[in-house]
Amino acid sequence: MSTLKKLAGQTAIYGLPSILGRLLNYFLVPIHTLFFQPKEYGIISEFYAFVAFFVVLLLFGMETTFFRFVNQAENKEKAFNQAFSLVLLVNLTFLTFVLLFSQSIATWMGYPDHQNYVIWFAFILVLDAFASLFLAKLRLNEQAKQFAKIQFIGIGTNILLNLFFIYVLMAPENDPIGIGYIFIANLLSSVVKLGFLYKDVLLFRFIWDKVLAKAMLIYALPLTLAGFAGIINETFDRIMIKRLLSGQGNDYALTQVGIYSANYKLSILISLFIQAYRYAAEPFFFAQAKNVDAKKMYSKVMTFFVIIVSFIFLIIAINLPIFKWFIPNEAYWEGLTIVPILLLANVFLGIYYNQSIWYKLADKTKYGAYISIGGATVTILLNLILIPFLGYMGAAITTLFVYFSMMVASFYYGQKIYPIKYNLRKIILYLGAAILLFGINQLLFKNQTDFTGTSFFVKVILIGIFMGIILFMERPFKTLKKR
């Protein structure tokens, strides 16, 4: 089996639970937006924005660090135990702090009557951090079926509980728990997922090797800073929208957060692929690092990656009259204009992630931190400037600019330190073609929100043109004949 086929297979195996799981969670969006108005959805989005920060903080790059050190260690079990011992100490300290100051945290967030939300999310974060490292161990040991099974169980539990709570338990009007049902479902699913990892949990032994722990922390620190800065790029805009627009009323600000967050979900299909790809790509790239043709392989992978994300961008961007129905509440539709911008932003982010292997393989993780911190700085500054004038459109434009800048910066430094000869001609052609075809669609059907026979025919032609370009450049049938 060729290495490219192997990566594709691993992407499918390890990414399938992630893709299907997030896709199933994606189908909760119509339910949440149907039962909850933008203001309530804004509260949900704000809490999960804060959660995203703490996910990075509580794992502090230990998944990637574990993969790096376990491939160099003679005693792989010791490497895992040391990694999890570090995670355990950090998470127990965090949980203790939150339990002691939960009321103060809730008041600071603007929800003094919902101390329970803060406590629930503290347990969700800790349980998920524990599960993440045990799942990483399954990936390392190539226990794909077990990995997929546990992921599906956790996701399925969350979805079923959401449906049960919302359709069966929640009162039609003024339910005292309301959006809290979503948080409770998340908490219970986290408990269930970790419970199914009990065999691996029982094998864990707390250890403290000062030399190994120090080496892991040194390697992980730049990754943590990069991850933390990355979360600022990904989710901090929700928090800023609320704060910067609160002068027009708290309800208005939360409504804008809700509309922005719901429409952001429509760009999730690219994110789904990227996440699945990263699950398989990171251990794959590390394993290929010692091969003579490793860099050629990385280049080929990048080209095919760009083909796929460009195709996803084009399909969604020109078919918003269909995809908008995933948000059945028309109160959210005013935000559809930001979807193509966020789709393209996620394309750039995916390319950046694909490039980021250079600083991990070269043990130059500090560059990942520099780039992400730079992006986070620009994110904060641009949002401060644009959101007061453009609202959530300013946040979308900021996201696009920042991800593009990070992609360019990573390429620049990567070519100096760990040069990989990417096929820029093809990458620019495929991505440029997708953007151009989208632009043609916008010019032809700028004010059209529904399909007609003519618009459907034109969209099919545009997609056909893009596929034709790929077939002409890659000539897959010619390659198959040679084999």
C-alpha positions, -999 to +999 in steps of 0.1 A: +000+000+000+014+034-010+019+060+017-007+082+002-032+054+003-022+047+039-029+083+049-062+083+031-072+051+049-061+065+083-080+097+076-111+076+069-107+053+099-098+079+125-116+108+110-149+090+103-161+092+139-151+128+140-168+136+107-200+117+114-200+129+150-197+165+142-220+161+112-246+146+136-240+174+160-243+197+130-279+184+127-285+197+162-282+232+149-316+232+132-331+219+165-313+244+187-320+274+164-357+263+160-363+260+197-341+288+209-340+324+196-308+341+186-304+357+221-305+323+238-283+308+211-259+336+218-256+325+255-248+290+244-222+302+219-205+325+245-201+296+270-187+273+244-163+301+233-149+303+268-148+265+269-126+264+238-099+284+256-098+260+285-097+229+263-064+242+251-052+252+285-061+219+302-045+197+275-016+221+270-003+205+238+001+171+255-014+151+227+012+162+202+039+160+228+029+125+236+031+114+199+066+131+197+081+115+228+065+081+225+082+076+191+116+083+207+111+064+239+121+028+246+094+026+273+062+038+256+040+031+286+062+053+308+059+082+282+022+079+283+020+077+321+042+108+325+021+127+299-012+119+317+003+126+351+009+161+340-026+164+326-041+150+358-023+175+380-033+205+359-069+195+356-074+187+393-060+221+402-083+238+377-114+219+390-106+228+426-103+265+417-136+266+397-155+249+425-142+274+450-150+305+429-179+294+407-202+321+419-176+348+413-169+334+378-206+333+369-211+369+381-181+381+360-195+364+329-228+382+334-248+352+346-250+355+384-281+333+385-264+305+367-235+293+389-245+258+379-235+264+343-200+272+354-197+240+376-212+218+348-187+231+323-157+226+347-165+189+349-171+187+311-137+202+305-118+179+329-135+148+318-129+156+281-092+164+288-088+130+304-106+112+276-085+130+249-052+116+260-066+080+264-080+083+229-046+095+216-032+063+231-057+043+211-047+062+179-010+054+186-017+017+191-038+017+159-069+006+178-091+021+152-123+002+160-121+009+197-114+046+189-143+049+166-167+030+189-160+052+219-162+084+199-196+073+184-209+064+219-200+098+233-215+116+204-246+095+202-252+099+239-250+137+235-274+138+206-299+114+221-300+133+253-304+166+234-334+152+216-349+137+248-345+168+269-357+192+242-386+172+228-397+154+259-387+172+291-385+208+281-417+228+287-432+245+256-428+279+272-405+294+299-389+262+310-367+271+341-338+249+327-341+260+291-307+260+274-293+242+305-306+210+289-279+213+262-252+217+289-265+187+309-265+165+278-229+174+271-219+167+307-235+132+307-220+123+274-185+132+287-191+109+317-202+081+294-172+085+270-146+083+298-165+054+313-160+034+282-122+040+284-122+024+319-098-004+309-071+021+298-078+043+328-072+014+352-038+007+335-026+042+343+000+047+370+010+081+383+047+087+378+070+117+381+102+116+361+117+151+365+138+149+334+111+135+312+084+159+326+106+189+321+114+179+285+077+174+278+067+207+293+094+225+273+082+209+241+046+215+249+048+251+261+051+267+226+023+244+214+001+256+242+008+292+234+001+285+197-031+266+206-042+293+230-036+320+204-053+299+178-084+297+199-084+335+201-085+334+163-113+309+162-137+318+190-127+351+207-148+370+182-180+357+199-169+372+232-158+405+216-191+408+196-210+407+229-187+431+247-183+456+219-220+457+210-233+457+246-237+495+245-267+489+222-282+466+249-273+432+262-301+415+244-291+430+211-255+420+216-264+384+225-287+382+195-258+393+172-236+366+188-263+340+182-268+350+145-230+350+139-225+316+156-253+299+138-241+310+104-205+301+114-218+265+116-224+265+079-187+266+073-183+235+094-181+211+065-146+223+057-137+221+094-150+185+095-126+174+068-097+193+083-103+178+118-105+142+103-074+149+083-055+161+113-063+131+133-046+109+108-020+133+094-001+142+126+010+106+136+014+098+098+037+127+092+059+119+122+061+083+111+072+094+076+098+119+087+128+095+084+119+085+049+141+099+021+111+110+000+092+124+030+091+160+017+079+149-017+051+131+001+042+162+021+040+182-011+017+157-028-005+156+003-008+194+003-019+194-034-047+169-028-057+186+004-062+219-015-083+202-042-107+188-016-111+219+005-115+241-026-142+218-039-161+219-005-158+257-005-174+259-040-202+234-033-214+252-002-208+288-013-228+286-045-256+265-029-265+286+002-302+286-009-301+249+001-277+250+030-295+279+047-324+254+056-301+238+082-311+270+101-349+268+098-355+299+119-355+329+095-344+352+124-309+339+117-308+342+079-296+378+078-262+364+086-259+342+055-237+368+039-207+359+061-208+322+052-186+324+020-161+346+039-158+321+067-156+291+043-126+307+026-111+316+059-113+279+069-096+269+037-067+291+046-067+277+081-066+241+068-036+249+046-019+265+075-025+234+096-011+212+068+020+234+066+025+234+104+042+200+103+075+217+094+080+233+128+069+202+147+093+180+127+121+205+130+115+209+167+109+246+161+075+247+178+083+283+190+075+294+154+041+280+157+036+301+188+050+332+171+026+329+142-004+321+163+003+348+188+008+373+159-025+361+145-042+365+178-029+400+182-042+410+148-076+393+156-080+414+187-070+446+171-090+442+139-121+431+158-118+461+181-117+483+150-143+466+127-170+451+150-183+485+164-188+496+127-196+464+108-210+441+136-204+404+130-194+411+094-163+428+109-156+396+128-159+375+096-136+398+076-111+397+105-111+359+105-104+357+068-075+382+069-059+366+100-060+330+086-046+341+052-018+360+070-010+330+092-008+308+061+016+331+043+038+336+074+040+298+080+050+293+044+076+320+045+094+307+077+089+270+067+108+275+034+137+290+053+139+264+081+124+232+068+118+237+030+092+217+013+087+222-024+050+226-027+034+227-061+023+264-059+012+265-095-015+239-089-024+251-054-030+287-067-048+273-098-073+252-078-080+277-051-082+306-075-106+286-098-129+279-069-130+316-059-135+328-095-164+304-101-180+314-069-176+351-080-193+343-113-222+327-094-226+358-073-226+381-103-253+360-120-275+354-090-266+381-065-302+388-053-315+352-056-322+333-025-340+303-040-331+279-068-347+280-103-341+258-132-317+283-147-297+287-115-295+250-109-282+245-145-256+272-141-244+258-107-239+223-123-219+239-151-197+258-126-190+226-105-184+207-138-158+233-148-139+230-116-139+192-118-128+194-154-098+215-143-088+189-117-091+160-141-071+178-168-043+188-144-041+155-124-050+131-152-061+103-128-072+080-155-039+082-173-022+073-140-045+043-135-037+030-170+000+031-163-006+009-133 
